[in-house]
Amino acid sequence: MNISVWIWGLTIVLCALFIMIAFLFRKKSGESFVQYAIAGGTLPFILILFTDIATIMGVGNFVGHSAKGYEIGVANIPFVFGEQGAKVLFALVFAGFAARFTYVTIAEMMDDLILRDRVARALIAVLTSAIMIAWTSGQAIGMGALFSTFTGAEPLPMILLFSGVFIIYTTIGGMYSVVWTDFIQGSLLIGIALWFYYTVFSEVDFSFSTLQTRLDEVGGIHLASLNLSFMEVLSLFVTGVFGVLAAQVYWQRCFAAESPKVASRAMLIGGIVAIVFTSLTTLTGLVIYTKDQSLDPNQAISYFILEELTPVAVLAFFLLVFLAAISSASSLLHAASVVIVNDLVIPNMKKKEESFYVNMTRWCVLLVGVFSVGAALMFESIIDLFSLAYTMAGGGVVPVLIIGLLWKNRKSERFEMGERNSRVTVWGARAGILAGAIVSVAAGILWGVFASAILTILVSLLLPNREEPALSA
């Protein structure tokens, strides 16, 4: 069985299928900007569920987290529970709330309900789109490494080829092509992933104690212990949680859902799947370490598959990671482009025809895709790339969002579109967003969150909006 031939054959067939699906929805997605961005807010449970799962389970969850498991062991688990557990928190707290509205982005929602300030909206857009661009770059990194290991091809051409495919079909079909390709990809991904984990953990008899014994035999027992301080664990957890809460891609799916119940249920199930799968992927890194202790962590899982498993397993794993990468990349690229157009361009120009906004977004998909590929070439670690974006956006945006929603002007009234109901002021939001992002990168996300929250409240008290009386504590 020639694995390279099969890999190239599957890649070509799947890419052609996804581009064909995009053309099927080209006309419908081009009816209006809202149709292109959130499918008109009409998506049913099954599509929201599978696009959540397909988006969540990107290449980072198979290549990146296995690399971290190989490198630092179970010490990666706090980040996993923060990053993936945040989806459950999002489902329980925010998904139903977001699905009540038909906003296009989190920045637009915060601007309408809390801020009413183009500068703050632009800051939120920059930070939230950074997460999407980083994730898109991460998918390209993973696919380049995967093709290089499995076929011997140079990573750079593979990154360019792979990126070109998801850029094309995202540009053409918008949200419709994203969710329908995610339906196919997510269905296949779940089945193959379950089979893959079964195959891997059969190597240690499905026993953590056996895994510990094997690690001890090769001098890697340190990987089986948490070995982190409380503050390190808390920082990793908060980085994951706040980063996900600032991720446009999850808010966008809630805005696209046909009802709050659909959004909440889909995100809850997707979050649970993500916690289980990503934790198992981290443990996969430990299993690989028992086999070979001299590998490059970023390529450990690929080498393990090639050396330890059958040709059929090799092909299945390739298909698993390919589907994970291309589904996440298209969703993230679409989300980033929608943010840029909706929050950086539209508020600062005269009103245009809907076709103008759709075409602009399509061009933006192309430009952001090219930029993401460039960023992919600058970073060696997928998870480090994610973590930087998480840190900036989580520390800057989320504290302002939470304070803005909890600190109401009219406590008894619920939030409604078109009605600002928050005591956070323009300068309070600006100060909180900037301070949170800067301090999070410089001193850690815990300090960033603290600085953002304190400054948001203090500056709002000291500098009220012009149309409002001075606020009292």
C-alpha positions in Angstrom: 0.0 0.0 0.0 1.6 3.3 -1.2 0.7 5.7 1.6 1.8 8.8 -0.2 -0.3 8.0 -3.2 -3.4 7.5 -1.0 -2.7 10.6 1.0 -2.4 12.8 -2.2 -5.5 11.1 -3.7 -7.6 11.7 -0.6 -6.4 15.3 -0.3 -7.3 16.1 -3.9 -10.8 14.5 -3.7 -11.7 16.2 -0.4 -10.5 19.6 -1.5 -12.5 19.3 -4.7 -15.6 18.3 -2.7 -15.3 21.3 -0.3 -14.8 23.8 -3.2 -17.8 22.3 -5.0 -19.9 22.7 -1.8 -18.8 26.3 -1.6 -20.1 27.0 -5.2 -23.4 25.5 -4.3 -23.9 28.2 -1.7 -22.3 31.1 -3.5 -25.5 32.8 -4.5 -27.3 32.4 -1.2 -24.3 33.6 0.8 -24.1 36.6 -1.4 -27.6 37.9 -0.8 -26.5 40.1 2.1 -23.7 40.7 4.5 -25.7 39.0 7.3 -26.2 35.9 5.2 -22.5 35.7 4.4 -21.5 36.3 8.0 -24.0 34.3 10.1 -26.3 32.6 7.6 -29.1 35.0 8.5 -29.2 33.6 12.1 -31.2 30.5 10.9 -28.9 27.5 11.4 -30.5 24.4 13.1 -29.0 22.4 16.0 -27.3 19.7 13.8 -25.3 22.2 11.8 -24.4 24.3 14.9 -23.3 21.2 16.8 -21.1 19.8 14.0 -19.6 23.2 13.1 -18.8 23.7 16.8 -17.1 20.3 17.0 -15.2 20.6 13.7 -14.0 24.1 14.6 -13.0 23.2 18.2 -11.1 20.1 17.1 -8.4 21.8 15.0 -5.0 20.5 14.2 -3.7 22.1 17.4 -5.8 19.7 19.4 -4.1 16.7 17.7 -0.6 17.9 16.8 -0.1 20.8 19.2 -1.5 19.2 22.4 0.3 15.9 21.7 3.5 17.9 21.3 2.9 19.6 24.7 2.1 16.2 26.2 5.4 14.8 24.9 7.3 17.9 26.1 5.8 18.7 29.5 3.3 15.9 30.2 0.2 16.3 32.3 1.3 19.8 33.2 -0.5 20.7 29.9 -3.9 19.6 31.4 -4.7 22.9 33.2 -4.4 24.7 30.0 -6.6 22.1 28.3 -9.3 22.4 30.9 -9.2 26.2 30.7 -9.2 26.3 26.9 -11.7 23.5 26.4 -13.7 23.9 29.6 -14.4 27.4 28.6 -16.6 26.1 25.9 -18.8 24.5 28.5 -18.8 27.7 30.6 -19.6 29.6 27.4 -22.5 27.2 26.7 -24.0 27.6 30.2 -23.5 31.3 30.6 -23.2 33.1 27.3 -24.5 31.0 24.4 -28.2 31.4 25.1 -27.7 35.2 25.8 -25.8 35.7 22.6 -28.3 33.7 20.5 -31.1 36.2 21.5 -29.4 38.7 19.2 -28.5 38.9 15.5 -25.2 40.7 15.9 -22.4 39.7 13.6 -19.5 40.0 16.0 -18.7 40.2 19.7 -17.3 43.7 19.2 -20.6 44.8 17.6 -22.5 43.4 20.6 -20.3 45.1 23.1 -20.5 48.3 21.2 -24.3 48.3 21.1 -25.1 47.1 24.6 -22.2 48.5 26.6 -19.8 50.9 24.8 -21.1 53.1 21.9 -17.5 53.9 21.0 -15.9 53.2 17.6 -12.4 53.3 19.1 -13.2 50.7 21.7 -15.0 48.6 19.1 -11.9 48.7 16.9 -9.6 47.7 19.8 -11.9 44.7 20.5 -11.9 43.8 16.8 -8.1 43.8 16.6 -7.7 41.6 19.6 -10.4 39.1 18.8 -9.3 38.8 15.2 -5.8 38.1 16.4 -7.1 34.9 18.0 -8.7 33.8 14.8 -5.6 34.7 12.7 -3.3 32.9 15.2 -5.5 29.8 15.0 -5.6 29.9 11.2 -1.8 30.1 11.2 -1.7 27.2 13.6 -3.7 25.0 11.2 -1.3 25.8 8.4 1.7 25.0 10.6 0.2 21.6 11.5 -0.6 20.7 8.0 2.8 21.6 6.7 4.5 19.4 9.3 2.0 16.6 8.7 2.6 16.5 4.9 6.3 16.8 5.4 6.4 13.8 7.7 3.9 11.6 5.8 5.0 12.3 2.2 8.5 13.7 2.4 7.3 17.0 0.8 8.7 20.3 1.9 6.5 22.0 4.5 6.4 25.4 2.8 4.7 24.4 -0.5 2.3 22.2 1.5 1.4 25.1 3.8 0.7 27.3 0.7 -1.3 24.6 -1.1 -3.4 23.7 2.0 -4.0 27.4 2.8 -5.1 28.1 -0.8 -7.8 25.5 -0.6 -9.5 26.7 2.5 -9.1 30.3 1.5 -10.9 29.6 -1.8 -13.9 27.8 -0.5 -14.3 30.2 2.5 -14.2 33.1 0.1 -16.8 31.7 -2.2 -19.5 30.3 0.2 -19.2 32.2 3.4 -20.8 30.8 6.5 -23.0 28.4 4.5 -20.0 26.6 3.0 -18.2 26.6 6.3 -21.1 24.9 8.3 -21.9 22.4 5.6 -18.3 21.3 5.1 -18.0 21.2 8.9 -20.9 18.8 9.0 -19.1 16.4 6.8 -15.7 16.9 8.4 -17.1 16.8 12.0 -19.0 13.5 11.4 -15.9 11.8 10.0 -13.6 13.4 12.6 -15.5 12.0 15.6 -15.5 8.4 14.2 -11.9 8.4 13.2 -10.8 10.1 16.5 -12.5 7.5 18.7 -10.8 4.7 16.7 -7.4 6.5 16.9 -7.5 6.9 20.7 -8.5 3.2 21.0 -5.5 2.3 18.9 -3.0 4.5 20.8 -4.1 3.6 24.4 -4.1 -0.1 23.6 -0.3 0.4 23.6 -0.5 0.8 27.4 -3.4 -1.5 28.1 -5.8 1.4 28.6 -4.2 1.9 32.1 -2.6 5.1 33.5 -0.6 3.1 35.9 0.9 1.1 33.1 1.7 4.3 31.3 3.4 5.6 34.5 5.4 2.4 34.7 6.5 2.6 31.1 7.5 6.3 31.6 9.5 5.4 34.7 11.4 2.8 32.7 12.6 5.4 30.1 13.3 8.2 32.6 10.1 10.1 31.9 8.1 9.7 35.1 8.2 13.5 35.6 5.8 13.8 32.7 3.1 11.9 34.7 3.0 14.4 37.5 1.5 17.9 37.5 4.6 19.5 39.1 3.3 23.0 38.9 2.6 25.7 41.5 -0.9 26.8 42.2 -0.3 30.1 40.5 1.1 28.4 37.4 -1.9 26.1 37.2 -4.3 29.1 37.7 -2.5 31.1 35.0 -2.7 28.3 32.5 -6.4 27.8 33.3 -7.3 31.5 33.1 -5.4 31.9 29.9 -7.5 29.2 28.3 -10.8 30.3 29.7 -10.5 34.0 28.9 -9.0 33.4 25.5 -11.9 31.3 24.4 -14.5 33.7 25.9 -12.9 36.4 23.6 -13.0 34.1 20.5 -15.3 35.6 17.8 -15.8 32.2 16.2 -17.9 30.9 19.1 -20.0 34.1 19.5 -20.6 34.0 15.7 -22.0 30.5 15.9 -24.4 31.6 18.6 -25.5 34.6 16.5 -26.0 32.2 13.6 -28.2 29.7 15.6 -31.9 29.7 15.1 -32.6 29.9 18.8 -30.9 30.3 22.2 -31.6 26.6 23.1 -29.9 25.5 19.9 -26.8 27.6 20.7 -26.5 26.4 24.3 -27.0 22.7 23.7 -24.6 22.6 20.7 -21.8 24.4 22.5 -22.3 22.3 25.6 -21.9 19.1 23.8 -19.1 20.4 21.7 -17.3 21.6 24.8 -17.6 18.2 26.5 -16.2 16.5 23.4 -13.3 18.9 23.3 -12.3 18.4 26.9 -12.3 14.6 26.5 -10.6 14.5 23.1 -7.9 17.1 24.0 -7.0 15.5 27.3 -6.6 12.2 25.5 -4.4 13.9 22.9 -2.1 15.2 25.7 -1.9 11.7 27.1 -1.1 10.5 23.7 2.1 12.5 23.9 3.1 10.6 27.0 2.5 7.3 25.2 4.7 8.4 22.4 7.5 9.3 24.8 7.6 5.8 26.1 8.5 4.7 22.5 11.1 7.3 21.6 12.6 10.1 23.8 14.6 11.8 21.0 11.8 13.2 18.8 11.0 16.8 17.9 7.8 17.4 20.0 5.9 19.0 17.1 6.5 15.9 14.9 6.3 13.3 17.6 2.7 12.1 16.8 3.4 11.9 13.1 6.6 9.8 13.6 4.7 7.6 16.1 2.0 6.9 13.6 4.4 6.1 10.8 6.6 3.8 12.9 4.2 2.1 15.3 0.9 1.7 13.4 -0.4 -0.1 10.3 -0.7 1.6 6.9 -4.5 1.8 7.3 -4.0 3.6 10.7 -1.5 6.0 9.1 -4.0 6.9 6.4 -6.8 7.3 9.0 -4.7 9.5 11.2 -3.8 11.7 8.2 -7.5 12.0 7.3 -8.3 12.9 10.9 -5.8 15.7 11.1 -6.5 17.0 7.6 -10.2 17.2 8.4 -9.5 18.9 11.7 -7.2 21.4 10.2 -9.2 22.4 7.2 -12.5 22.7 9.1 -11.0 24.9 11.8 -9.0 27.0 9.4 -12.0 27.9 7.2 -14.2 28.8 10.3 -11.4 30.9 11.8 -10.5 32.6 8.6 -14.2 33.5 8.0 -14.6 34.8 11.5 -11.5 37.0 11.4 -12.5 38.5 8.1 -16.1 39.2 9.2 -14.7 41.0 12.3 -12.4 43.2 10.3 -15.1 44.3 7.8 -17.9 44.6 10.4 -15.9 46.4 13.1 -13.0 48.2 11.4 -14.4 49.1 8.0 -18.2 49.5 8.1 -18.4 51.8 11.1 -16.0 54.2 9.5 -17.5 54.5 6.0 -20.8 55.7 4.5 -23.5 53.2 4.1 -23.2 51.0 1.0 -25.2 48.3 -0.8 -25.2 44.8 0.8 -23.3 43.4 -2.3 -20.5 45.8 -1.6 -20.0 44.5 2.0 -20.2 40.9 0.8 -17.5 41.5 -1.9 -15.4 43.4 0.6 -15.6 40.5 3.0 -14.6 38.0 0.3 -11.5 40.1 -0.5 -10.8 40.3 3.2 -10.8 36.5 3.4 -8.2 36.4 0.8 -6.0 39.0 2.4 -6.3 37.6 5.9 -5.6 34.1 4.6 -2.3 35.4 3.0 -1.4 37.2 6.2 -2.1 34.1 8.3 0.2 32.0 6.1 2.9 34.5 6.6 2.4 34.4 10.4 2.6 30.6 10.3 6.1 30.8 8.9 7.3 32.9 11.9 6.3 30.6 14.7 7.6 27.1 15.5 5.0 26.1 18.2 1.3 25.9 17.5 0.3 26.1 21.2 2.7 29.1 21.8 1.1 30.9 19.0 -2.4 30.2 20.3 -1.4 31.2 23.9 0.0 34.6 22.9 -3.3 35.5 21.1 -5.4 34.1 24.0 -3.4 36.2 26.5 -3.8 39.5 24.7 -7.5 39.2 23.9 -8.5 37.3 27.0 -6.9 39.8 29.3 -8.1 42.9 27.4 -11.6 42.1 26.2 -13.2 39.7 28.6 -13.0 41.7 31.8 -14.6 44.7 30.1 -17.3 42.4 28.7 -18.1 40.9 32.1 -18.1 44.1 34.0 -20.1 45.8 31.2 -22.8 43.2 31.5 -22.9 43.0 35.3 -22.6 46.7 36.0 -25.9 48.0 34.7 -27.5 51.4 34.6 -31.0 49.9 34.9 -30.6 46.7 37.0 -34.1 45.4 36.5 -34.0 45.5 32.7 -32.5 42.9 30.5 -30.3 43.8 27.6 -32.0 44.5 24.3 -30.6 45.3 20.9 -30.3 49.1 20.3 -30.4 50.0 24.0 -27.2 50.7 25.9 -27.5 49.6 29.6 -24.1 49.6 31.2 -22.2 51.9 33.5 -18.9 51.3 31.8 -17.9 54.5 30.0 -16.0 55.1 26.8 -12.7 55.9 28.5 -13.2 53.2 31.0 -13.5 50.6 28.2 -10.6 52.0 26.3 -8.4 51.9 29.4 -9.5 48.5 30.4 -9.0 46.9 27.0 -5.5 48.4 26.4 -4.2 47.8 30.0 -5.5 44.3 30.0 -3.8 43.3 26.7 -0.5 45.0 27.5 -0.2 43.8 31.1 -1.2 40.3 30.2 1.6 40.0 27.7 4.2 41.7 29.9 3.3 40.2 33.3 0.9 37.4 32.8 -2.8 37.1 32.2 -3.8 37.2 35.9 -2.3 40.6 36.4 -3.7 41.7 33.0 -7.3 40.7 34.1 -6.8 42.5 37.4 -5.5 45.7 35.7 -8.3 45.6 33.1 -11.0 45.2 35.7 -9.7 47.9 38.1 -9.1 50.4 35.4 -12.4 49.8 33.7 -14.3 50.6 36.9 -12.1 53.4 38.2 -11.9 55.3 34.9 -15.6 54.9 34.3 -16.2 56.5 37.7 -13.8 59.3 37.1 -14.6 60.0 33.4 -18.3 59.5 32.7 -19.7 59.8 29.2 -20.7 63.4 28.2 -24.4 62.6 28.1 -24.3 60.9 31.5 -24.0 62.4 35.0 -20.9 61.4 37.1 -21.2 57.9 38.3 -21.1 57.0 41.9 -19.6 53.8 43.2 
